[in-house]
Amino acid sequence: MQQTGAMLVLAGLLLSGPALGAERYGDPKALVSAIYAEYQPGAHASAPNSFYSQRLQGIYEQAVENNVFADDAAVTGAPFVAAQMFNPFLPDASALLFDLSVGEATISGDRAVINVSYHNFDHPRLLAIATVREADGWKVDDVAALGPDDHWLLSWALTYDPLGF
């Protein structure tokens, strides 16, 4: 009984996590800069979905409900651990970022795109982060990997190809 109660508390914390640490960002570059500031030495990174828009959060929650991440772990034979879910901002197992560059936002109305490039150890990454202005500030609406070895779109992968990561 106590174990079930602890599991319910943990599940509640995971589901409420995005709301607990949510900040308001007045421009898209400030949002993306804040995301990558969390990957510097000594910083503690938030759950990636704490930066998601309502639309992307809905897609993410549907993937969780459909056991997408647990199924992925089952395919590899590894146990499912919620803390090891895919992180679109830093999709590597460990981080040592060099040459981080957050570009200027290209804004069109309530939408913007920002390019981010970096090297994690010696692996280059190039991401395009789509953002949207919501009532509580700018949020990440999608992430696309455009680097030489990685090609994916987060919303599409969560919906149609969760094993493609």
N, CA and C atoms as an extended XYZ file, in Angstrom:
495
Properties=species:S:1:pos:R:3:atomname:S:1:resname:S:1:resid:I:1 pbc="F F F"
N         0.821       -1.193        0.000 N   MET     1
C         0.000        0.000        0.000 CA  MET     1
C         0.869        1.264        0.000 C   MET     1
N         1.934        1.264        0.836 N   GLN     2
C         2.802        2.431        0.869 CA  GLN     2
C         3.530        2.613       -0.456 C   GLN     2
N         3.902        1.506       -1.086 N   GLN     3
C         4.590        1.584       -2.369 CA  GLN     3
C         3.672        2.191       -3.426 C   GLN     3
N         2.383        1.805       -3.421 N   THR     4
C         1.422        2.368       -4.364 CA  THR     4
C         1.267        3.856       -4.133 C   THR     4
N         1.204        4.275       -2.882 N   GLY     5
C         1.092        5.701       -2.559 CA  GLY     5
C         2.297        6.477       -3.035 C   GLY     5
N         3.487        5.899       -2.844 N   ALA     6
C         4.707        6.562       -3.302 CA  ALA     6
C         4.725        6.685       -4.817 C   ALA     6
N         4.246        5.646       -5.510 N   MET     7
C         4.187        5.687       -6.973 CA  MET     7
C         3.229        6.784       -7.439 C   MET     7
N         2.099        6.942       -6.755 N   LEU     8
C         1.140        7.981       -7.126 CA  LEU     8
C         1.721        9.369       -6.910 C   LEU     8
N         2.461        9.547       -5.810 N   VAL     9
C         3.104       10.835       -5.552 CA  VAL     9
C         4.139       11.124       -6.628 C   VAL     9
N         4.957       10.112       -6.974 N   LEU    10
C         5.960       10.283       -8.022 CA  LEU    10
C         5.315       10.622       -9.360 C   LEU    10
N         4.239        9.920       -9.704 N   ALA    11
C         3.529       10.202      -10.961 CA  ALA    11
C         2.969       11.618      -10.952 C   ALA    11
N         2.442       12.044       -9.832 N   GLY    12
C         1.916       13.407       -9.725 CA  GLY    12
C         2.998       14.448       -9.907 C   GLY    12
N         4.179       14.191       -9.332 N   LEU    13
C         5.284       15.124       -9.496 CA  LEU    13
C         5.752       15.191      -10.942 C   LEU    13
N         5.812       14.033      -11.605 N   LEU    14
C         6.225       14.016      -13.007 CA  LEU    14
C         5.245       14.768      -13.882 C   LEU    14
N         3.954       14.600      -13.627 N   LEU    15
C         2.954       15.278      -14.449 CA  LEU    15
C         2.876       16.760      -14.138 C   LEU    15
N         3.134       17.151      -12.886 N   SER    16
C         3.049       18.561      -12.534 CA  SER    16
C         4.376       19.276      -12.726 C   SER    16
N         5.436       18.537      -13.023 N   GLY    17
C         6.768       19.113      -13.178 CA  GLY    17
C         6.836       20.325      -14.070 C   GLY    17
N         6.238       20.297      -15.264 N   PRO    18
C         6.335       21.452      -16.131 CA  PRO    18
C         5.736       22.712      -15.526 C   PRO    18
N         4.669       22.565      -14.760 N   ALA    19
C         4.019       23.734      -14.177 CA  ALA    19
C         4.824       24.297      -13.017 C   ALA    19
N         5.573       23.448      -12.297 N   LEU    20
C         6.296       23.899      -11.127 CA  LEU    20
C         7.432       24.847      -11.490 C   LEU    20
N         8.206       24.518      -12.514 N   GLY    21
C         9.381       25.302      -12.836 CA  GLY    21
C         9.172       26.263      -13.993 C   GLY    21
N         7.957       26.401      -14.452 N   ALA    22
C         7.693       27.212      -15.630 CA  ALA    22
C         8.004       28.678      -15.350 C   ALA    22
N         8.736       29.286      -16.274 N   GLU    23
C         9.020       30.709      -16.193 CA  GLU    23
C         8.417       31.378      -17.411 C   GLU    23
N         8.307       32.664      -17.330 N   ARG    24
C         7.761       33.431      -18.442 CA  ARG    24
C         8.924       34.067      -19.201 C   ARG    24
N         8.978       33.818      -20.506 N   TYR    25
C        10.035       34.377      -21.342 CA  TYR    25
C         9.416       35.358      -22.310 C   TYR    25
N         9.942       36.594      -22.304 N   GLY    26
C         9.386       37.658      -23.108 CA  GLY    26
C         9.817       37.644      -24.562 C   GLY    26
N        10.849       36.889      -24.889 N   ASP    27
C        11.246       36.760      -26.285 CA  ASP    27
C        11.810       35.360      -26.506 C   ASP    27
N        11.755       34.881      -27.750 N   PRO    28
C        12.167       33.507      -28.028 CA  PRO    28
C        13.646       33.231      -27.755 C   PRO    28
N        14.517       34.187      -28.005 N   LYS    29
C        15.939       33.960      -27.758 CA  LYS    29
C        16.206       33.792      -26.263 C   LYS    29
N        15.499       34.542      -25.423 N   ALA    30
C        15.656       34.393      -23.973 CA  ALA    30
C        15.245       32.991      -23.533 C   ALA    30
N        14.189       32.456      -24.129 N   LEU    31
C        13.739       31.102      -23.828 CA  LEU    31
C        14.827       30.087      -24.179 C   LEU    31
N        15.316       30.141      -25.401 N   VAL    32
C        16.315       29.163      -25.857 CA  VAL    32
C        17.625       29.341      -25.094 C   VAL    32
N        18.011       30.559      -24.812 N   SER    33
C        19.225       30.795      -24.018 CA  SER    33
C        19.083       30.205      -22.617 C   SER    33
N        17.905       30.334      -22.027 N   ALA    34
C        17.649       29.764      -20.697 CA  ALA    34
C        17.724       28.238      -20.729 C   ALA    34
N        17.226       27.642      -21.792 N   ILE    35
C        17.297       26.176      -21.920 CA  ILE    35
C        18.747       25.731      -21.895 C   ILE    35
N        19.597       26.354      -22.701 N   TYR    36
C        20.991       25.916      -22.804 CA  TYR    36
C        21.846       26.382      -21.634 C   TYR    36
N        21.416       27.381      -20.888 N   ALA    37
C        22.136       27.772      -19.675 CA  ALA    37
C        22.099       26.641      -18.654 C   ALA    37
N        21.080       25.811      -18.721 N   GLU    38
C        20.937       24.690      -17.794 CA  GLU    38
C        21.893       23.542      -18.102 C   GLU    38
N        22.561       23.571      -19.241 N   TYR    39
C        23.491       22.499      -19.602 CA  TYR    39
C        24.944       22.900      -19.394 C   TYR    39
N        25.152       23.983      -18.674 N   GLN    40
C        26.504       24.405      -18.347 CA  GLN    40
C        26.953       23.707      -17.063 C   GLN    40
N        28.254       23.559      -16.851 N   PRO    41
C        28.739       22.871      -15.650 CA  PRO    41
C        28.161       23.475      -14.369 C   PRO    41
N        27.709       22.616      -13.487 N   GLY    42
C        27.164       23.039      -12.200 CA  GLY    42
C        25.695       23.393      -12.226 C   GLY    42
N        25.089       23.478      -13.394 N   ALA    43
C        23.668       23.821      -13.497 CA  ALA    43
C        22.823       22.543      -13.438 C   ALA    43
N        21.595       22.695      -13.029 N   HIS    44
C        20.662       21.570      -12.971 CA  HIS    44
C        19.623       21.757      -14.067 C   HIS    44
N        19.536       20.806      -14.976 N   ALA    45
C        18.624       20.915      -16.119 CA  ALA    45
C        17.201       20.530      -15.730 C   ALA    45
N        16.247       21.317      -16.177 N   SER    46
C        14.827       21.023      -15.993 CA  SER    46
C        14.415       19.912      -16.948 C   SER    46
N        13.270       19.340      -16.701 N   ALA    47
C        12.709       18.383      -17.653 CA  ALA    47
C        12.459       19.127      -18.959 C   ALA    47
N        12.847       18.555      -20.094 N   PRO    48
C        12.671       19.262      -21.370 CA  PRO    48
C        11.240       19.731      -21.610 C   PRO    48
N        10.257       18.926      -21.197 N   ASN    49
C         8.872       19.297      -21.469 CA  ASN    49
C         8.409       20.498      -20.648 C   ASN    49
N         9.195       20.972      -19.704 N   SER    50
C         8.806       22.176      -18.959 CA  SER    50
C         8.859       23.419      -19.844 C   SER    50
N         9.498       23.308      -21.016 N   PHE    51
C         9.594       24.426      -21.955 CA  PHE    51
C         8.614       24.298      -23.123 C   PHE    51
N         7.838       23.228      -23.167 N   TYR    52
C         6.986       22.935      -24.317 CA  TYR    52
C         5.728       23.804      -24.353 C   TYR    52
N         5.279       24.078      -25.568 N   SER    53
C         4.003       24.768      -25.789 CA  SER    53
C         2.857       23.824      -25.423 C   SER    53
N         1.663       24.363      -25.369 N   GLN    54
C         0.494       23.517      -25.079 CA  GLN    54
C         0.355       22.419      -26.122 C   GLN    54
N         0.568       22.748      -27.388 N   ARG    55
C         0.442       21.757      -28.465 CA  ARG    55
C         1.477       20.647      -28.311 C   ARG    55
N         2.749       21.015      -28.129 N   LEU    56
C         3.805       20.016      -28.008 CA  LEU    56
C         3.663       19.230      -26.706 C   LEU    56
N         3.216       19.881      -25.641 N   GLN    57
C         2.989       19.181      -24.376 CA  GLN    57
C         1.891       18.131      -24.557 C   GLN    57
N         0.859       18.440      -25.329 N   GLY    58
C        -0.200       17.471      -25.605 CA  GLY    58
C         0.329       16.256      -26.364 C   GLY    58
N         1.181       16.489      -27.350 N   ILE    59
C         1.787       15.389      -28.113 CA  ILE    59
C         2.662       14.545      -27.186 C   ILE    59
N         3.452       15.208      -26.348 N   TYR    60
C         4.320       14.518      -25.403 CA  TYR    60
C         3.496       13.668      -24.422 C   TYR    60
N         2.436       14.240      -23.866 N   GLU    61
C         1.598       13.505      -22.910 CA  GLU    61
C         0.930       12.307      -23.574 C   GLU    61
N         0.545       12.451      -24.842 N   GLN    62
C        -0.040       11.323      -25.561 CA  GLN    62
C         1.001       10.216      -25.752 C   GLN    62
N         2.249       10.597      -26.022 N   ALA    63
C         3.315        9.600      -26.159 CA  ALA    63
C         3.542        8.875      -24.836 C   ALA    63
N         3.506        9.605      -23.725 N   VAL    64
C         3.657        8.980      -22.404 CA  VAL    64
C         2.485        8.036      -22.147 C   VAL    64
N         1.272        8.499      -22.453 N   GLU    65
C         0.075        7.672      -22.248 CA  GLU    65
C         0.135        6.397      -23.089 C   GLU    65
N         0.692        6.483      -24.270 N   ASN    66
C         0.796        5.327      -25.163 CA  ASN    66
C         2.012        4.452      -24.856 C   ASN    66
N         2.709        4.746      -23.764 N   ASN    67
C         3.889        3.981      -23.352 CA  ASN    67
C         4.987        3.971      -24.411 C   ASN    67
N         5.098        5.033      -25.165 N   VAL    68
C         6.103        5.116      -26.225 CA  VAL    68
C         7.502        4.905      -25.661 C   VAL    68
N         7.817        5.575      -24.555 N   PHE    69
C         9.161        5.493      -24.003 CA  PHE    69
C         9.421        4.126      -23.379 C   PHE    69
N         8.410        3.550      -22.739 N   ALA    70
C         8.553        2.214      -22.155 CA  ALA    70
C         8.726        1.186      -23.269 C   ALA    70
N         7.984        1.341      -24.367 N   ASP    71
C         8.120        0.418      -25.493 CA  ASP    71
C         9.519        0.512      -26.096 C   ASP    71
N        10.065        1.719      -26.178 N   ASP    72
C        11.411        1.903      -26.706 CA  ASP    72
C        12.420        1.171      -25.833 C   ASP    72
N        12.263        1.284      -24.521 N   ALA    73
C        13.165        0.579      -23.606 CA  ALA    73
C        13.017       -0.930      -23.783 C   ALA    73
N        11.800       -1.403      -23.996 N   ALA    74
C        11.566       -2.841      -24.165 CA  ALA    74
C        12.261       -3.363      -25.422 C   ALA    74
N        12.286       -2.569      -26.477 N   VAL    75
C        12.936       -2.991      -27.720 CA  VAL    75
C        14.440       -3.174      -27.506 C   VAL    75
N        15.040       -2.288      -26.716 N   THR    76
C        16.478       -2.383      -26.475 CA  THR    76
C        16.814       -3.353      -25.361 C   THR    76
N        15.803       -3.821      -24.620 N   GLY    77
C        16.028       -4.735      -23.514 CA  GLY    77
C        16.383       -4.032      -22.223 C   GLY    77
N        16.352       -2.709      -22.245 N   ALA    78
C        16.693       -1.942      -21.046 CA  ALA    78
C        15.439       -1.659      -20.228 C   ALA    78
N        15.577       -1.549      -18.920 N   PRO    79
C        14.412       -1.177      -18.114 CA  PRO    79
C        14.041        0.279      -18.388 C   PRO    79
N        12.756        0.577      -18.339 N   PHE    80
C        12.278        1.944      -18.565 CA  PHE    80
C        12.547        2.792      -17.333 C   PHE    80
N        13.240        3.902      -17.518 N   VAL    81
C        13.514        4.850      -16.450 CA  VAL    81
C        13.071        6.223      -16.954 C   VAL    81
N        12.095        6.828      -16.269 N   ALA    82
C        11.528        8.097      -16.741 CA  ALA    82
C        12.585        9.178      -16.904 C   ALA    82
N        13.600        9.195      -16.040 N   ALA    83
C        14.633       10.230      -16.106 CA  ALA    83
C        15.485       10.110      -17.365 C   ALA    83
N        15.418        8.980      -18.064 N   GLN    84
C        16.237        8.780      -19.247 CA  GLN    84
C        15.460        9.003      -20.544 C   GLN    84
N        14.332        9.703      -20.468 N   MET    85
C        13.559        9.981      -21.673 CA  MET    85
C        14.357       10.895      -22.587 C   MET    85
N        14.058       10.825      -23.847 N   PHE    86
C        14.747       11.593      -24.878 CA  PHE    86
C        14.687       13.090      -24.588 C   PHE    86
N        15.823       13.744      -24.703 N   ASN    87
C        15.924       15.182      -24.509 CA  ASN    87
C        16.252       15.815      -25.862 C   ASN    87
N        15.313       16.522      -26.474 N   PRO    88
C        15.564       17.067      -27.808 CA  PRO    88
C        16.597       18.191      -27.832 C   PRO    88
N        16.819       18.865      -26.710 N   PHE    89
C        17.767       19.973      -26.673 CA  PHE    89
C        19.213       19.494      -26.572 C   PHE    89
N        19.387       18.318      -25.983 N   LEU    90
C        20.699       17.722      -25.838 CA  LEU    90
C        20.504       16.204      -25.908 C   LEU    90
N        20.367       15.677      -27.125 N   PRO    91
C        19.997       14.264      -27.284 CA  PRO    91
C        21.143       13.282      -27.118 C   PRO    91
N        22.077       13.575      -26.242 N   ASP    92
C        23.200       12.687      -25.975 CA  ASP    92
C        23.138       12.216      -24.528 C   ASP    92
N        23.769       11.094      -24.257 N   ALA    93
C        23.736       10.527      -22.909 CA  ALA    93
C        24.470       11.409      -21.900 C   ALA    93
N        25.536       12.067      -22.307 N   SER    94
C        26.267       12.948      -21.400 CA  SER    94
C        26.597       14.242      -22.132 C   SER    94
N        26.967       15.257      -21.367 N   ALA    95
C        27.134       16.569      -21.978 CA  ALA    95
C        28.441       17.234      -21.583 C   ALA    95
N        29.105       17.754      -22.573 N   LEU    96
C        30.245       18.646      -22.411 CA  LEU    96
C        30.213       19.552      -23.641 C   LEU    96
N        29.459       20.651      -23.529 N   LEU    97
C        29.191       21.516      -24.675 CA  LEU    97
C        30.331       22.482      -24.959 C   LEU    97
N        30.674       22.576      -26.236 N   PHE    98
C        31.651       23.540      -26.730 CA  PHE    98
C        31.010       24.306      -27.891 C   PHE    98
N        31.473       25.502      -28.104 N   ASP    99
C        31.062       26.302      -29.267 CA  ASP    99
C        29.553       26.477      -29.359 C   ASP    99
N        28.888       26.637      -28.224 N   LEU   100
C        27.443       26.842      -28.229 CA  LEU   100
C        27.118       28.179      -28.879 C   LEU   100
N        26.212       28.142      -29.855 N   SER   101
C        25.775       29.354      -30.537 CA  SER   101
C        24.258       29.345      -30.646 C   SER   101
N        23.629       30.329      -30.009 N   VAL   102
C        22.181       30.511      -30.105 CA  VAL   102
C        21.968       31.685      -31.051 C   VAL   102
N        21.367       31.394      -32.197 N   GLY   103
C        21.173       32.418      -33.214 CA  GLY   103
C        20.094       33.423      -32.850 C   GLY   103
N        19.940       34.401      -33.703 N   GLU   104
C        18.867       35.384      -33.533 CA  GLU   104
C        17.554       34.771      -33.988 C   GLU   104
N        16.492       35.158      -33.356 N   ALA   105
C        15.174       34.634      -33.705 CA  ALA   105
C        14.671       35.270      -34.995 C   ALA   105
N        14.094       34.447      -35.832 N   THR   106
C        13.349       34.934      -36.990 CA  THR   106
C        11.893       34.871      -36.570 C   THR   106
N        11.279       36.048      -36.404 N   ILE   107
C         9.935       36.132      -35.827 CA  ILE   107
C         8.924       36.488      -36.908 C   ILE   107
N         7.802       35.788      -36.892 N   SER   108
C         6.676       36.079      -37.759 CA  SER   108
C         5.417       35.996      -36.908 C   SER   108
N         4.924       37.151      -36.494 N   GLY   109
C         3.744       37.184      -35.630 CA  GLY   109
C         4.037       36.541      -34.283 C   GLY   109
N         3.277       35.505      -33.950 N   ASP   110
C         3.436       34.810      -32.674 CA  ASP   110
C         4.293       33.550      -32.799 C   ASP   110
N         5.033       33.434      -33.872 N   ARG   111
C         5.897       32.263      -34.077 CA  ARG   111
C         7.313       32.735      -34.376 C   ARG   111
N         8.271       31.904      -33.995 N   ALA   112
C         9.677       32.232      -34.262 CA  ALA   112
C        10.479       30.945      -34.384 C   ALA   112
N        11.605       31.049      -35.076 N   VAL   113
C        12.541       29.935      -35.212 CA  VAL   113
C        13.923       30.445      -34.835 C   VAL   113
N        14.645       29.610      -34.086 N   ILE   114
C        15.998       29.948      -33.657 CA  ILE   114
C        16.900       28.753      -33.951 C   ILE   114
N        18.015       29.004      -34.590 N   ASN   115
C        19.004       27.951      -34.836 CA  ASN   115
C        19.970       27.881      -33.665 C   ASN   115
N        20.300       26.657      -33.280 N   VAL   116
C        21.259       26.411      -32.207 CA  VAL   116
C        22.289       25.424      -32.735 C   VAL   116
N        23.557       25.742      -32.518 N   SER   117
C        24.614       24.800      -32.886 CA  SER   117
C        25.575       24.674      -31.715 C   SER   117
N        26.164       23.505      -31.596 N   TYR   118
C        27.161       23.246      -30.566 CA  TYR   118
C        27.888       21.955      -30.889 C   TYR   118
N        28.954       21.731      -30.169 N   HIS   119
C        29.659       20.451      -30.189 CA  HIS   119
C        29.475       19.848      -28.802 C   HIS   119
N        29.034       18.628      -28.744 N   ASN   120
C        28.992       17.901      -27.487 CA  ASN   120
C        30.145       16.913      -27.547 C   ASN   120
N        31.157       17.150      -26.715 N   PHE   121
C        32.446       16.486      -26.856 CA  PHE   121
C        32.927       16.815      -28.269 C   PHE   121
N        33.045       15.864      -29.172 N   ASP   122
C        33.477       16.201      -30.530 CA  ASP   122
C        32.363       15.999      -31.552 C   ASP   122
N        31.139       15.824      -31.086 N   HIS   123
C        30.014       15.570      -31.990 CA  HIS   123
C        29.256       16.876      -32.280 C   HIS   123
N        29.218       17.313      -33.541 N   PRO   124
C        28.503       18.556      -33.862 CA  PRO   124
C        26.986       18.349      -33.863 C   PRO   124
N        26.262       19.365      -33.423 N   ARG   125
C        24.800       19.353      -33.438 CA  ARG   125
C        24.312       20.653      -34.071 C   ARG   125
N        23.238       20.538      -34.842 N   LEU   126
C        22.564       21.700      -35.411 CA  LEU   126
C        21.071       21.476      -35.237 C   LEU   126
N        20.426       22.363      -34.488 N   LEU   127
C        18.996       22.260      -34.214 CA  LEU   127
C        18.285       23.537      -34.652 C   LEU   127
N        17.061       23.375      -35.095 N   ALA   128
C        16.163       24.506      -35.338 CA  ALA   128
C        15.039       24.356      -34.321 C   ALA   128
N        14.881       25.360      -33.480 N   ILE   129
C        13.861       25.305      -32.426 CA  ILE   129
C        12.751       26.277      -32.783 C   ILE   129
N        11.566       25.709      -33.036 N   ALA   130
C        10.385       26.520      -33.345 CA  ALA   130
C         9.718       26.906      -32.028 C   ALA   130
N         9.367       28.165      -31.903 N   THR   131
C         8.718       28.655      -30.690 CA  THR   131
C         7.400       29.322      -31.039 C   THR   131
N         6.562       29.456      -30.033 N   VAL   132
C         5.266       30.105      -30.200 CA  VAL   132
C         4.995       30.954      -28.958 C   VAL   132
N         4.380       32.115      -29.178 N   ARG   133
C         4.015       32.970      -28.056 CA  ARG   133
C         2.645       32.537      -27.550 C   ARG   133
N         2.600       32.153      -26.279 N   GLU   134
C         1.345       31.785      -25.630 CA  GLU   134
C         1.038       32.838      -24.576 C   GLU   134
N        -0.071       32.700      -23.899 N   ALA   135
C        -0.486       33.686      -22.901 CA  ALA   135
C         0.571       33.881      -21.809 C   ALA   135
N         1.314       32.830      -21.481 N   ASP   136
C         2.319       32.918      -20.420 CA  ASP   136
C         3.749       33.053      -20.964 C   ASP   136
N         3.904       33.520      -22.188 N   GLY   137
C         5.231       33.766      -22.750 CA  GLY   137
C         5.568       32.813      -23.885 C   GLY   137
N         6.818       32.879      -24.335 N   TRP   138
C         7.285       32.055      -25.439 CA  TRP   138
C         7.565       30.644      -24.956 C   TRP   138
N         7.176       29.657      -25.778 N   LYS   139
C         7.362       28.238      -25.473 CA  LYS   139
C         7.904       27.529      -26.711 C   LYS   139
N         8.555       26.399      -26.495 N   VAL   140
C         9.060       25.576      -27.596 CA  VAL   140
C         7.894       24.820      -28.207 C   VAL   140
N         7.717       24.969      -29.520 N   ASP   141
C         6.609       24.307      -30.221 CA  ASP   141
C         7.080       23.102      -31.035 C   ASP   141
N         8.372       23.019      -31.330 N   ASP   142
C         8.927       21.853      -32.010 CA  ASP   142
C        10.441       22.002      -32.068 C   ASP   142
N        11.115       20.888      -32.304 N   VAL   143
C        12.573       20.883      -32.433 CA  VAL   143
C        12.915       19.995      -33.619 C   VAL   143
N        13.801       20.498      -34.486 N   ALA   144
C        14.266       19.719      -35.629 CA  ALA   144
C        15.784       19.597      -35.565 C   ALA   144
N        16.277       18.374      -35.731 N   ALA   145
C        17.719       18.142      -35.821 CA  ALA   145
C        18.099       18.184      -37.296 C   ALA   145
N        19.102       18.990      -37.615 N   LEU   146
C        19.491       19.196      -39.005 CA  LEU   146
C        20.958       18.903      -39.254 C   LEU   146
N        21.608       18.277      -38.293 N   GLY   147
C        23.042       18.023      -38.394 CA  GLY   147
C        23.393       16.950      -39.402 C   GLY   147
N        24.684       16.716      -39.593 N   PRO   148
C        25.128       15.751      -40.600 CA  PRO   148
C        24.710       14.309      -40.299 C   PRO   148
N        24.553       13.953      -39.025 N   ASP   149
C        24.205       12.583      -38.658 CA  ASP   149
C        22.785       12.419      -38.127 C   ASP   149
N        22.157       13.498      -37.762 N   ASP   150
C        20.839       13.438      -37.132 CA  ASP   150
C        19.825       14.230      -37.945 C   ASP   150
N        18.715       13.566      -38.247 N   HIS   151
C        17.626       14.231      -38.969 CA  HIS   151
C        16.310       13.756      -38.356 C   HIS   151
N        15.686       14.609      -37.568 N   TRP   152
C        14.400       14.248      -36.979 CA  TRP   152
C        13.627       15.518      -36.632 C   TRP   152
N        12.334       15.361      -36.502 N   LEU   153
C        11.429       16.416      -36.061 CA  LEU   153
C        10.708       15.859      -34.845 C   LEU   153
N        10.830       16.520      -33.707 N   LEU   154
C        10.340       15.986      -32.440 CA  LEU   154
C         8.863       15.612      -32.484 C   LEU   154
N         8.001       16.500      -32.931 N   SER   155
C         6.562       16.213      -32.912 CA  SER   155
C         6.224       15.003      -33.788 C   SER   155
N         6.859       14.915      -34.936 N   TRP   156
C         6.595       13.793      -35.833 CA  TRP   156
C         7.080       12.488      -35.202 C   TRP   156
N         8.291       12.518      -34.641 N   ALA   157
C         8.842       11.302      -34.035 CA  ALA   157
C         8.003       10.829      -32.856 C   ALA   157
N         7.549       11.751      -32.011 N   LEU   158
C         6.716       11.356      -30.868 CA  LEU   158
C         5.395       10.747      -31.318 C   LEU   158
N         4.879       11.218      -32.456 N   THR   159
C         3.592       10.751      -32.941 CA  THR   159
C         3.705        9.499      -33.806 C   THR   159
N         4.674        9.482      -34.711 N   TYR   160
C         4.705        8.419      -35.727 CA  TYR   160
C         5.920        7.501      -35.682 C   TYR   160
N         7.023        7.937      -35.103 N   ASP   161
C         8.239        7.141      -35.162 CA  ASP   161
C         9.025        7.226      -33.860 C   ASP   161
N         8.420        6.823      -32.739 N   PRO   162
C         9.096        6.985      -31.457 CA  PRO   162
C        10.377        6.164      -31.340 C   PRO   162
N        10.543        5.138      -32.136 N   LEU   163
C        11.758        4.329      -32.056 CA  LEU   163
C        12.863        4.895      -32.940 C   LEU   163
N        12.576        5.990      -33.631 N   GLY   164
C        13.542        6.562      -34.558 CA  GLY   164
C        14.647        7.358      -33.903 C   GLY   164
N        14.586        7.552      -32.611 N   PHE   165
C        15.620        8.338      -31.940 CA  PHE   165
C        16.845        7.499      -31.751 C   PHE   165
